[in-house]
Amino acid sequence: MTLYGGLGILYHTVDTDIYPVLGVGWNMESKIGFSGSAGFPETMIRYGFNARTALKADFQYDIRYYQLAEDNNLTSKGYLKTEDLIPSLLVEYNPIEKLILEFGVRYHLERNYTIFDNKENELRSDDLSDSLSFLLKVEYQF
């Protein structure tokens, strides 16, 4: 069992997000059998069928920033900030060492966005409808 804690800081010119990072992890190094973590910003449980294939369910808090294009109808060269709560059900496949393929379904809850102009002033903020998405991720560790 592993306890972890700290502080997460996501800096962007339009906004800075500071949040706690805390939780407990169990059997996290194991590729086979059950492992999991309970905490913030992510909670997950994983079952490794063998050294290459696993099923994972997780729940995470996600913040992202995007720069808008010059010809964007909302604001030229402004910024978009999104915040979501995202439960997921994913399959992990590790065909060769250091290569991880992940695919599955995610559901975005409690979504909201904030739009900033190119001078970093907040223009508007609103909630979005919940939505379903599909994930295909390729990760190579080197």
ROMAR-376517 format. One record per residue: residue in one letter; x, z, y of N, C-alpha, C in turn. Coordinates in steps of 0.05 Angstrom, whole numbers, plus 5000, padded with zeros to 4 digits. Each point is the difference from the previous one (the first is absolute). Layout:
<sites>
AXZYXZYXZY ...
</sites>
This chain:
<sites>
M501750004977498350005023501850005025 T499249845020501549985024498250055024 L500950175018498650055025501449845022 Y498549885017501249855022498550055026 G501449975022498850045026501849895021 G498849955022501549895023498149915022 L501149825016498549895022500449705000 G497849865003500149715002499649915029 I501749825009499749905028500049704999 L497949885010499849715002500049935030 Y502249905009500349945028499449715006 H498449955020499649735010499850035030 T500649795014500050025030497350075011 V497849944986497350065011499050274991 D501150124979499050254990502150124981 T500150264998501650134980498350184983 D500149974974498450164981501950204986 I499250255002501550224986498150134981 Y500950034975498250114979501650164980 P498750194987501450164980500449844974 V502250044986500449894974500450244982 L498150044982500250234983498549954973 G500950134980498749974974501750114977 V498949944977501350094975500049764981 G502249954986500249794981500550114972 W498949864980500450094973500949774983 N502350034986501049804981500549735013 M500850005025500349755015502149814990 E502050104986502249824991499349864973 S497950094987499349894974498649735003 K500849814983498749745000497849994979 I500050194981498150004978498350265002 G497449974996498250235001499050055028 F498850245004498850065026502150115020 S499549925025501550115023498249995024 G500650155020498349995024501050175022 S498649985022500650155024497450065015 A499950235013497750075017501150085027 G499249865020501150065027499049815021 F501450005022499349835022502649875010 P500249755004497949805004499149854975 E500950084976499249864976499750204977 T497949954985499550144975499749794978 M501250054976499749804979500350124973 I498949864980500450064972500749744987 R501950024981501149764986500350054971 Y499349804984500450024971501749774991 G502450054990501849794989499449964971 F499149774993499549934972502649974984 N501949885014502749974989501949975024 A502549934996501949995022499549785020 R498249814993499549775017497349995013 T497950134988497349975009498750275006 A498750025023498750255008497449945015 L498250195000497549995015500250235021 K499449945025500350195021497450015018 A499150245006497850045019501250165023 D499649915025501050155022498150005024 F500650175019498450035024502050055022 Q500049835021502050025021498849965027 Y501450125020499349975028502049805011 D499049795013501849785008499649945030 I502249975014500049925028501849755003 R499049805014501649765004499749895029 Y502149875009500149885027500649704997 Y498649845016500449715000500249915029 Q501749805005500149885026498249755000 L498449985020498149775002501449765012 A499149774993501249755010499449955030 E501549835012499749945028497249885006 D498949844981497449885004497750164988 N500450254994497950174988497750045020 N497649984990497650035018499650285010 L501050204985499650285008501850075024 T502649954997501950055021502649864993 S501149855018502549854995502450194996 K501349964977502450164993499650305000 G497550084995499450284998500650114972 Y498950234993500550134975497450094987 L500150014974497750104984501050234982 K498750225001500750234983497650044981 T500650024974497950064980500650264986 E497850144992500350244984497949994978 D500850064975498249984977500550234981 L498050074985500250164976499649804977 I501950004981499949784979500350114972 P497850024985500350054971500649744986 S501650014979500849764986500150054970 L499649794984500450004972501849764994 L502550064990502049804998501350004972 V501049774992501649964976502949945010 E501950154989502849955006501349874975 Y501649795005501449874978502949975009 N501850094982502949995006501349824980 P500049735004501049814980503050024995 I501550055021502950044998500750245018 E502350124995500950225016500149935030 K499050175016499949985029497949815012 L498549874982497849825010497350134992 I498350055020497450124995497949825011 L498149934982497649845008497650205000 E498549995021497750185002497649845008 F497750044987497649865007497650174994 G497949965016497650174996498149975023 V498250205002497950005020500250245018 R499349965025500150225020497450005015 Y499250235010497650035016500750145026 H499649875023500850115026497650165012 L500550265004497950185011500850105028 E498050095014500550135026502049835017 R499549755001501849825014499450005030 N502150005016499749965028502349855012 Y499649895023502149845013500150075029 T502349965012500350035029501649765010 I499149895022501349765012501350095026 F502649925003501550055024500849745013 D500150005026500949755014503149994999 N501149785012502949964999501550205017 K498650165017501350215015499650274987 E499149994975499750234983497750195008 N498049905015497750165007497849964979 E498750224993497849984980497649865013 L499049794987497849855010497450084986 R500150044974497550084986500750104972 S498250154989500350114973497350004987 D499949954974497449984986500450054970 D497850064987500150034971499349734987 L501049964975499449764985498550074975 S498649814988498650054975502050044978 D499250154980501750034976500249734987 S502349954986500349744987501750024975 L499749814983501449984975502349805004 S502350054988502249815001501449994973 F501649804996501649974975502950005008 L501650124984502950025006501649864978 L502049855009502149894983502650055014 K501750164988502550095013502349944982 V502149895011502549954985502150175014 E501450174985502150175012502549984983 Y502249945014502650004986501750215013 Q501150184984501650225010503049934996 F501550015021502849944998501650205016 
</sites>
